[in-house]
Amino acid sequence: MRQRFALTVLTAGLALTGSGLGVWLAGNHPLWPWTLLIGFAVWSLAVAYWPRLWLLLVPAALPLLNFSPWSGWLMFEEFDLLLLGAAAGGYARLAVLGCGPVALGREARGVTFAPSARPAASVWVWGALLLCLGVSAGLALWRGLADAGVWAFNWFDGHTAPLNSVRVFKSLGHALLLAPLIHGAMQREPERSMRLLAAGVLTGLAVVSLAVLWERHAFPGLFDFSSRYRTTALFWEMHVGGAAIDAFLAMSLPFLVWALVAARRPLVWLAVAVLAVLAVYAVLTTFSRGVYLAAAVPSAGLASLVASRWFRSVRLGGASHPASVGRVRSPGWKVVGSGLLAVALLTEVAAVSMAGTYMGERMGVADRDFAKRLAHWGDGLSVLATPAQWLFGIGLGRLPAHYAREVAGGEFSGAVTWLRESGPPRPAG
């Protein structure tokens, strides 16, 4: 009974934390505070009623929900509201269910916590690792805020402000906050949860791929592979560099390979095949050597694993269970379609590499770029001045400020800051 009560209090506290932070952010949005407040409330209630809804919508909305060019916010974004709403709704559902079998939806009937069920050893191991990760991140956040000196909060802070430590911490903070909800969903209905997550990732990949087509058409041209233009899609945070689109493509392409293998209907497989062509175009037009490697290795590994299992199933099924061969053998249309898709993708790679000069330039200067990066990393290490900094770092989000201040030629080209005047306004003219 005590354990059940403690779980209820804990989940209620997490729900209140997520909802409180979400209401605070939405209410202070510079453009649409009331719209976002209503949307946040509706979204939280929807997650409470359909607990796996967020597995679909969060990865699908990841490439979209950042309106910084319009809002002026760099430290916070609309995607934060989506994650906080998922946490608020998910933990509110658990808190109510912890008080009894209250029906928040069809699947909630008869569901309660089971304190007597002993968690597996792996749960304790992963829990300990996540706790250590959280403590490490908290220490890094504290060091970042301490390094900044005087704390000042401004909704329109930039990358050298103290609030940048919070901006860098947010991603890991959101992941730790949602980790128990992910674990619970995968424990209850692993197959359905994974399918929803995969559908969300593929939807997000479709958004990115279409945004790449729009971007390429608007700027260098769809078939101009010689201009020194690198695709960024809707990842606006790449205005200062980074690899946001690279990471998204590298993590989503294995889901694409899985969808091609798992599709059982011709129209579904055709839709995924078209997405594969668009996604490979997006990968190629990033002209990023890292994303080429990061996308090719896991996708090839997953494809090889699936192929080996398929051949093993066919061989074993044919030897001992003839009736099972039809269940593991791919239908004829899929074999033919896979061959045509492979030809299309190879043609796409050849067109981008041979019909333009930029990919060759990127590959040709790999050694020089690596030397520049080594020098850049050396400059970054030069800001570590004390033993404590060498041991624990300078703190989350503090590299831009230190680098701009202490590395020759590393200063920012300029910055714009909103200031509030004190006293009566000055007359015009």
C-alpha positions in Angstrom: 0.0 0.0 0.0 2.8 2.4 0.8 4.6 1.7 -2.4 1.4 2.3 -4.3 0.8 5.6 -2.5 4.5 6.7 -3.1 4.1 5.9 -6.8 0.9 7.9 -6.9 2.5 10.9 -5.2 5.6 10.7 -7.5 3.6 10.5 -10.7 1.3 13.3 -9.6 4.3 15.4 -8.9 5.7 14.8 -12.3 2.4 15.5 -13.9 2.1 18.8 -12.0 5.7 19.7 -13.0 5.1 19.0 -16.7 1.8 20.9 -16.7 3.2 23.8 -14.7 6.2 24.3 -17.0 4.0 23.9 -20.1 1.5 26.5 -18.9 4.3 28.9 -18.0 6.0 28.5 -21.4 2.8 28.8 -23.4 1.5 31.8 -21.4 4.7 33.7 -22.1 4.9 32.9 -25.9 5.5 36.2 -27.7 3.0 35.4 -30.5 0.3 33.0 -29.6 0.0 32.6 -25.8 -3.8 31.9 -25.6 -3.7 29.5 -28.6 -0.8 27.6 -27.2 -2.4 27.4 -23.7 -5.6 25.9 -25.1 -3.6 23.6 -27.4 -1.4 22.5 -24.5 -4.4 21.6 -22.3 -6.1 19.7 -25.2 -2.9 17.8 -26.0 -2.3 16.9 -22.3 -5.8 15.5 -22.0 -5.5 13.6 -25.3 -2.4 11.9 -24.0 -4.1 11.1 -20.7 -6.9 9.4 -22.6 -4.8 7.8 -25.4 -1.5 7.0 -23.6 0.4 5.9 -26.7 -0.7 8.8 -28.9 2.5 10.7 -28.1 4.7 7.9 -29.5 3.2 8.7 -32.9 3.0 12.5 -32.8 6.2 13.5 -31.0 8.6 12.1 -33.7 6.3 13.2 -36.5 6.3 16.8 -35.2 10.0 17.0 -34.3 11.0 18.6 -37.6 8.1 21.1 -37.5 7.6 22.6 -34.1 10.3 25.2 -34.0 9.1 28.7 -35.0 12.1 30.6 -33.7 12.4 32.7 -36.9 8.9 34.1 -36.1 8.9 34.1 -32.3 12.5 35.2 -31.7 13.0 32.5 -29.1 16.3 30.7 -29.1 16.2 29.2 -25.6 12.7 27.6 -25.9 10.6 26.3 -28.7 7.2 25.0 -29.4 8.4 21.4 -29.4 9.1 21.8 -25.6 5.4 22.2 -25.1 4.6 19.0 -27.0 7.0 17.1 -24.8 5.8 18.7 -21.6 2.2 18.0 -22.5 3.1 14.3 -23.2 4.7 14.1 -19.7 1.8 15.9 -18.0 -0.9 13.7 -19.6 1.1 10.5 -19.3 1.9 10.9 -15.6 -1.6 12.3 -14.8 -3.0 9.1 -16.2 -0.7 7.0 -14.0 -1.5 9.1 -10.9 -5.2 8.5 -11.4 -4.7 4.8 -12.1 -2.6 4.5 -9.0 -5.6 5.6 -6.9 -7.8 2.8 -8.4 -9.1 1.4 -11.7 -10.5 4.7 -13.0 -11.4 4.4 -16.7 -9.6 7.1 -18.6 -10.1 5.1 -21.8 -11.1 1.7 -22.9 -7.7 0.2 -22.1 -7.7 1.6 -18.5 -10.4 -0.7 -17.2 -9.1 -2.8 -14.4 -5.5 -1.5 -14.7 -3.8 -0.7 -11.4 -0.2 -0.5 -10.2 1.2 -3.9 -9.1 3.7 -3.1 -6.3 4.2 -6.7 -5.5 5.5 -7.5 -9.0 9.3 -7.6 -8.7 11.1 -5.7 -11.4 13.6 -7.6 -13.4 17.3 -7.1 -12.7 17.8 -5.2 -16.0 15.2 -2.6 -14.9 17.3 -1.8 -11.8 20.5 -1.7 -13.9 19.0 0.7 -16.5 17.4 2.7 -13.7 20.8 3.1 -12.0 22.4 4.1 -15.3 19.7 6.7 -16.0 20.1 8.0 -12.4 23.8 8.4 -12.9 23.2 10.2 -16.2 20.7 12.5 -14.6 23.1 13.3 -11.8 25.9 14.0 -14.3 23.7 16.3 -16.4 22.5 18.1 -13.2 26.1 18.7 -12.2 27.0 20.0 -15.6 24.0 22.3 -15.6 25.0 23.6 -12.1 28.6 24.2 -13.3 27.3 26.0 -16.4 25.1 28.4 -14.4 27.9 28.9 -11.8 30.3 29.7 -14.7 28.0 32.3 -16.1 28.3 34.3 -12.9 25.3 36.6 -12.3 22.0 34.8 -13.2 19.8 36.7 -15.5 16.7 35.5 -17.3 15.6 36.8 -20.6 13.1 35.1 -23.0 15.2 36.3 -25.9 18.7 35.3 -24.6 21.4 34.2 -27.0 24.0 31.5 -27.1 26.4 33.3 -24.7 23.8 34.1 -22.0 23.5 32.0 -18.8 20.2 30.6 -20.0 22.0 28.7 -22.8 23.0 26.1 -20.1 19.3 25.4 -19.7 18.8 25.2 -23.5 21.5 22.5 -23.8 20.2 20.6 -20.8 16.6 20.5 -22.1 17.1 17.6 -24.5 18.5 15.2 -21.9 16.0 16.5 -19.4 13.0 15.7 -21.6 14.4 12.3 -22.4 14.9 11.4 -18.7 11.4 12.8 -18.0 9.8 10.6 -20.6 11.9 7.5 -20.1 9.5 5.8 -17.6 6.6 6.4 -19.9 8.5 4.9 -22.8 9.4 1.9 -20.7 5.8 1.4 -19.5 4.5 1.5 -23.1 7.0 -1.0 -24.3 6.3 -3.3 -21.4 2.5 -3.3 -21.8 2.2 -3.5 -25.6 5.6 -3.7 -27.2 4.6 -4.5 -30.7 1.9 -1.9 -31.0 4.0 0.8 -29.3 6.9 0.1 -31.7 4.6 0.3 -34.7 3.3 3.6 -33.5 6.8 4.9 -32.9 7.9 3.7 -36.3 4.9 5.4 -38.0 5.7 8.6 -36.2 9.4 8.5 -37.3 8.4 7.7 -40.9 6.0 10.6 -40.9 8.7 12.9 -39.6 11.0 11.6 -42.3 8.4 12.3 -44.9 8.1 15.9 -43.6 11.9 16.4 -43.8 12.1 14.8 -47.3 9.3 17.1 -48.7 10.9 20.1 -47.0 14.2 19.2 -48.7 12.4 19.1 -52.1 10.8 22.5 -51.4 14.2 24.0 -50.2 16.1 22.7 -53.2 13.5 23.9 -55.6 13.5 27.3 -54.1 17.3 27.8 -53.9 19.8 25.9 -56.0 17.4 23.8 -58.0 16.3 20.2 -57.7 19.0 18.9 -60.1 21.8 21.4 -59.4 24.5 19.3 -57.7 27.4 21.6 -58.3 26.4 24.7 -56.3 27.8 24.8 -52.8 24.5 24.5 -51.1 23.9 22.1 -48.3 20.3 21.1 -47.3 19.0 21.9 -43.9 15.2 21.3 -44.3 13.2 22.9 -41.4 15.9 22.5 -38.8 16.3 26.2 -38.2 18.8 25.7 -35.3 21.4 24.9 -37.9 21.8 28.6 -38.6 24.9 28.3 -36.4 26.0 25.0 -37.9 25.6 21.6 -36.3 24.2 18.3 -37.5 20.5 18.3 -36.6 19.3 17.0 -40.0 22.2 14.6 -40.1 21.2 13.0 -36.8 17.5 12.9 -37.7 18.2 11.2 -41.0 20.7 8.7 -39.5 18.2 7.7 -36.8 15.2 7.4 -39.0 16.6 5.5 -42.0 16.7 2.2 -40.1 13.0 2.6 -39.5 12.6 3.0 -43.3 14.5 -0.2 -43.9 12.2 -2.0 -41.4 9.1 -0.6 -43.1 10.2 -1.9 -46.5 10.8 -5.3 -45.1 7.6 -5.4 -42.9 5.2 -4.1 -45.6 2.8 -6.8 -46.7 0.5 -4.8 -49.0 1.6 -3.5 -52.4 0.3 0.0 -51.9 1.9 0.3 -48.5 5.2 -0.9 -49.8 5.0 1.4 -52.8 4.4 4.4 -50.5 7.4 3.4 -48.3 9.5 2.9 -51.5 8.7 6.4 -52.7 9.7 7.8 -49.3 12.9 5.8 -49.6 13.8 7.6 -52.8 13.0 11.0 -51.3 14.9 10.3 -48.1 18.0 9.2 -50.0 17.8 12.4 -52.0 17.7 14.3 -48.7 20.7 12.4 -47.4 22.7 13.0 -50.6 22.0 16.7 -50.8 23.2 17.3 -47.2 26.7 16.7 -48.8 27.7 15.6 -45.3 30.3 12.8 -45.1 29.2 12.0 -41.6 25.6 11.4 -42.5 26.6 9.3 -45.5 28.5 7.0 -43.1 25.9 7.2 -40.3 23.1 6.4 -42.7 24.8 3.6 -44.7 26.2 1.5 -41.9 23.1 0.9 -39.7 20.8 0.6 -42.7 23.1 -1.9 -44.4 23.5 -3.8 -41.1 19.7 -4.0 -40.5 19.1 -5.0 -44.1 21.8 -7.8 -43.8 20.3 -9.0 -40.5 16.8 -9.2 -42.0 18.0 -10.9 -45.1 20.0 -13.5 -43.1 17.0 -14.3 -40.9 14.8 -14.6 -44.0 17.1 -17.1 -45.7 17.5 -19.0 -42.4 13.7 -19.2 -42.0 13.2 -20.4 -45.6 15.9 -23.1 -45.2 14.6 -24.3 -41.9 11.0 -24.1 -43.0 11.7 -26.0 -46.2 13.6 -28.7 -44.3 11.2 -29.5 -41.5 8.0 -27.5 -42.0 7.1 -27.2 -45.7 3.8 -25.4 -44.8 5.8 -22.6 -43.2 7.7 -21.6 -46.4 4.8 -19.6 -47.8 4.7 -17.5 -44.6 8.4 -16.4 -44.8 8.9 -16.2 -48.5 8.4 -12.7 -49.9 5.7 -12.5 -52.6 6.8 -12.1 -56.2 5.8 -8.5 -56.4 8.0 -7.6 -53.5 11.0 -9.3 -54.9 10.6 -7.5 -58.2 9.8 -4.2 -56.5 12.9 -4.4 -54.2 15.1 -5.0 -57.2 13.6 -2.0 -59.0 14.0 0.1 -55.9 17.7 -0.9 -55.5 18.3 0.2 -59.1 16.5 3.5 -58.5 18.5 4.3 -55.4 21.8 3.4 -57.0 20.9 5.6 -60.0 20.1 8.4 -57.6 23.5 8.1 -55.9 25.3 8.0 -59.3 23.3 11.1 -60.5 24.2 13.2 -57.5 27.9 12.1 -57.5 28.5 12.3 -61.2 26.1 15.0 -62.5 27.5 17.6 -60.2 30.9 18.6 -58.8 30.1 19.5 -55.2 30.2 15.9 -53.8 33.6 15.4 -55.4 34.8 18.6 -53.8 33.6 17.6 -50.4 35.3 14.2 -50.6 38.5 15.7 -52.0 39.0 18.1 -49.1 38.2 15.6 -46.4 41.8 15.6 -45.1 42.0 19.4 -45.0 38.6 19.6 -43.3 39.8 17.1 -40.7 42.9 19.2 -40.0 40.7 22.3 -39.5 38.5 20.4 -37.1 41.5 19.2 -35.2 42.7 22.8 -34.9 39.1 23.8 -33.8 39.0 21.1 -31.2 42.4 22.2 -29.9 41.1 25.8 -29.6 38.1 24.4 -27.7 40.4 22.5 -25.3 42.4 25.7 -24.7 39.5 27.3 -22.8 40.0 24.7 -20.0 42.2 26.6 -17.5 41.8 24.9 -14.1 42.0 21.3 -12.9 38.3 21.4 -12.0 37.5 22.4 -15.6 39.6 19.6 -17.0 37.9 17.1 -14.7 34.3 18.3 -14.8 34.2 20.6 -17.8 33.3 24.3 -17.9 29.5 23.5 -17.7 26.7 23.0 -20.1 26.2 25.6 -22.8 29.3 27.7 -21.8 31.5 26.9 -24.8 30.2 29.6 -27.1 30.8 32.3 -24.5 34.3 31.1 -23.6 35.3 30.5 -27.2 34.2 33.9 -28.3 36.0 35.6 -25.4 39.3 33.6 -25.3 40.0 32.2 -28.8 41.5 34.7 -31.3 39.2 35.1 -34.2 36.4 33.2 -32.5 34.2 36.1 -31.6 30.6 36.4 -32.8 30.0 38.7 -35.7 27.3 40.5 -33.8 24.2 40.1 -31.6 20.9 41.7 -31.0 19.4 42.0 -27.6 16.0 43.2 -26.4 16.3 45.7 -23.6 13.6 47.4 -21.5 14.0 51.1 -20.9 13.8 52.3 -17.3 12.0 55.6 -16.9 9.6 57.5 -19.1 9.9 57.0 -22.9 12.0 59.6 -24.8 10.1 61.9 -27.2 10.6 61.1 -30.9 13.0 63.3 -32.8 
